[in-house]
Amino acid sequence: MACGAESRCQIGDRHYYIALPPGADPNTPMPAAFFAHGLQGTALGIIRNPRLRDVAAENGFALIAVKSRTDDWSIPGGPEERADRGADELAYIDAVLSDVTDRFNVDPKRIVMSGASVGGMFTWYLACNRPDAFAGFVPMSGTFWSPLPTRCRHPVNSIIHFHGNNDRTVPLEGRVARGKQQGSVTQAFRLYTRHGRFRDQGQVQLGDMTCTTSRNRSGNLLNFCLYPGRHAFRSANLGIAWRMLQDAGRL
């Protein structure tokens, strides 16, 4: 291929990387997961993360690493918010979606969006603004900047969120960072619970994680998994979320 895990896939003046699952058949549509890097991160750093690559290979999906225009994602309310208020980022994600489905035969109905830290914030932003573009959203250790949106676009989709209970970089109730106020994870869940009419399904224990689970009449998931620890992301959680979405018939 002209691009992949070792060379950039160019989209105008921006790029992404993609690692295909072992034995991928170019004639068979394949599932995929987008992953958005954190502050000052790179798509190359994500695609070279051996743990993420292992999770993708074990679950049989392509890993697609996307890159912000600057060191941070432009999200309404955030430090890097530009005059377009995130429109450039949405257009970029739309372009990557179109390119991977055409160039690599990625199945457009089986793509998950994920990211960590500010990449997790970007994932929440996409869940609210591009809900129909992905089969589900897996934000890690990040949520909206303040003020939270008053409503999200329809249709409603699944969100599985992971967070450390002692995260001091992106605390559950937010903090002032780089002169801007982070949003509250709790408030984000209240917003999305109302938006999607989710109903509490109780809690499940997954190792050291406690996951509060909700579901709506359409079968979408709204799960919040809390684990002991500070600001970090566990690559294995992407695989856990992937299987949750599979079991729910969302993939």
Secondary structure, DSSP 8 states (H G I E B T S, - for coil): --SSSSS-EEETTEEEEEE--TT--TTS-EEEEEEE--TT--HHHHHT-HHHHHHHHHHT-EEEEE--SSSS---TTSTT--TTTTHHHHHHHHHHHHHHHHHS-EEEEEEEEEEETHHHHHHHHHHHH-GGGSSEEEEES---BSS--S---SS---EEEEEETT-SSS-TT--EETTEEB--HHHHHHHHHHHHT-EEEEEEEETTEEEEEEE-TT--BEEEEEESSSS---THHHHHHHHHHHHTT--
